[in-house]
Amino acid sequence: MQPDNDILIVEDEAPIAQLLADVLQDEGYNVRVARDGASALLEIMEHSPGLVLLDIAMPVMLGSDLLVYLRRHGFADLPIIIMTAGLSPTVYLRQGATEVLPKPFNVDDVVHKVAQYVPLR
C-alpha cells in the first residue's frame, strides 16, 4: 500500500514535471513522474497514488483518454487534477476530473489544490 501522500505527476514537459516534483517533495509529498498517459496507467495500476496531477496534451495516450479510462475502470474516487492550456474546464469536469488548473499556473496554486485532497500529517 502506498502512503496517502503519494502524488503521481503525469507531464511530458520535463521542466514542468521537475518543477512540480521539486516543489511537492519540498512540501513533504512522495512524488513519482510519468511522461505519458500509458506510462501513468501502468504506474497507477501497480501503485495507486493518493492524487494524480495530469497534463492533457501528451504523446502515446492523451491525458483526457487516461482520465476517462480511470473513471470507468475502478478509480472513481482517485483525485485527478487536470493541468491544461486547452479546452474549457467544464469539458474535463464532465469527463470526471476533480479539479482543473489552467496553464500557465502558479505553483502555489498547485500546492494549495494538492493539499485540499492529500493533506500532510
N, C-alpha and C positions, 0 to 999 in steps of 0.2 A: 504494500500500500504506500502510495506517495504521500508526502506531507501535504497538509491542506494549503500550504503557501507555495506550492509548485506552480509556476507560470510557464506556459508554452507560448513563445513568440513565433509567429509564422509570418516571415517577411523576407522577400528575395533581395532587397537592397541592403547589402552588408553594413554600410554606415548607420542606417536607421536601426537595424537589428542590434548592432553593437551598442549604440547609444541607449536603447531601451533596456537591454540586458544589464549594462553597467549601472544605470540609474536604479533599476528594480533590485539588483543584487545589493547595492548600497543601502537600500531600504530594508533589506533582510529577507527578500524572497529567494527561493530556489528557482533558477531560470534555465530553461532549455530553449534552443532555437532550431527551427526547421526553415528551410529555404524555399519550400514549395508545398502546395496542398497535399500531394501524395506522400511526401516525407512526413508531414504533420499527421496525416491519418495513421500511418504506421506508429508514430510516437504515441498518439492518443490511445490506440488500441493496446499498445504494450503497457503504458503507464498513464492512466487518465490524470490530467493535471487538475488543479483547483480552478484554473481560468485559462482561456486562450485569447491572446491578442492576435487578431487575424487581418492581414492585408488582403485585398480583393484581387488586384492585378498581379498575378504570378504565373510563372511557367508551370508546365506539367498538369496542374489542376488548379483552377481558379478558386479563390477563397470563397466565393458565393456557392460553388459546387460543393466544397467541403462543408460549409455551413449547412446546406440542405441535407447532405448525406448524414451528418452527425445527428441532426434533429430527427431524422427518420429511422435511425438505427441505434437507439438506446442512449443517446446523450442529450435528452431533452432538458435536463437540469444543469448541464455544464454551462457556466457563464462564458459567453463568447462576445468579446468587444471587437467590432469591426473598425479597422483603420483604413480610410479611403479618401481619395480626392474625386471619386466617381459619382455615381447616381445619388439621388435623394436618399437620406437616411431611412425614409419610410419603406423603400424597397427592401432593404436589408432587415428591418424590424419585422416586416411581414414574412420574411424567409426564416425568422427565428433568432436573429441577433438580439443579444441582451441590451447592448448599447452600440452607438455608432459615434466614433470620433473622426471628424473631418481632418484630412491632411491639407496643409501642414498643421501639426498640432503642437501644443506646449507640453513638454514632458511633465510638468507639474500637474496638468490635467489628466495625463495618463496615470500617474501615481495615485491621484485622488480617486479616479474611477476604479482602478485595481483594488484599492483599499476598501471601497464600498462592498466589493464582492468577496475579497480574500483578506480579511483583517489579520494583521500580525498579532501574535500572542505576546 
